[in-house]
Amino acid sequence: MTYLAIALSFALGLVIGVRLNSAAFDGQDWTLMRWDNTMLGYRPIKLGSTLTKTDRIIMSLEVNTSAFPKDGVKYTNEE
């Protein structure tokens, strides 16, 4: 009986975690961007565009900087 309760708890936690994770990911305003050789940078992809295997594509997410301090935030790999 104990093993059944543990297995059910694990399964329920897994299902809830997957749902919350996908909701957080899908709730963001993601933008697909493609590399543009004419300007040497990524540009947003318009709806209806055709994507090929040779395209360099990234997903981007705009960061709200209104809460940043006046002097800015230093970007490092330290935790």
C-alpha positions in Angstrom: 0.0 0.0 0.0 2.9 2.4 0.8 4.5 1.8 -2.6 1.2 2.6 -4.3 0.9 5.9 -2.4 4.5 6.8 -3.3 4.0 5.9 -7.0 0.7 7.9 -7.1 2.3 10.9 -5.4 5.2 10.8 -7.8 3.0 10.5 -10.8 0.7 13.4 -9.6 3.7 15.6 -8.9 5.2 14.8 -12.3 1.9 15.7 -14.1 1.5 18.9 -12.1 5.2 19.9 -12.8 4.9 19.3 -16.5 1.7 21.4 -16.7 3.1 24.3 -14.7 6.4 24.2 -16.7 4.6 24.2 -20.1 2.2 27.0 -18.9 5.1 29.2 -17.9 7.0 28.5 -21.2 3.9 29.0 -23.4 2.8 32.1 -21.5 5.9 34.1 -22.6 6.0 36.4 -25.7 8.5 34.4 -27.7 9.7 35.8 -31.1 11.4 33.7 -33.8 14.3 35.4 -35.4 16.3 34.4 -38.5 19.9 35.4 -39.4 20.0 38.1 -42.1 23.4 38.3 -44.0 22.5 41.7 -45.4 22.6 43.4 -42.0 24.7 40.8 -40.2 22.1 40.2 -37.5 18.9 38.4 -36.5 15.6 39.8 -37.6 12.0 38.8 -36.6 10.4 36.2 -38.9 7.1 37.4 -40.4 4.1 35.0 -40.2 3.7 33.0 -43.3 7.5 32.9 -44.1 9.0 29.7 -45.2 11.8 28.3 -43.0 14.5 26.0 -44.4 17.0 23.6 -42.9 19.8 26.1 -43.8 18.3 29.0 -41.9 19.9 30.1 -38.6 17.0 30.6 -36.3 16.8 31.6 -32.6 13.9 32.2 -30.2 14.1 35.5 -28.3 12.3 36.9 -25.3 12.2 40.6 -24.5 13.3 41.4 -21.0 11.4 44.1 -19.1 14.2 46.4 -17.9 12.0 48.8 -16.0 12.9 47.2 -12.7 16.7 47.4 -13.3 18.6 49.8 -11.0 19.7 53.2 -12.5 23.3 52.0 -12.9 22.3 48.9 -14.7 22.9 45.2 -14.0 26.2 43.5 -14.6 25.8 40.3 -16.7 28.1 37.6 -15.4 28.1 33.8 -15.1 28.5 33.9 -11.3 25.6 32.7 -9.3 
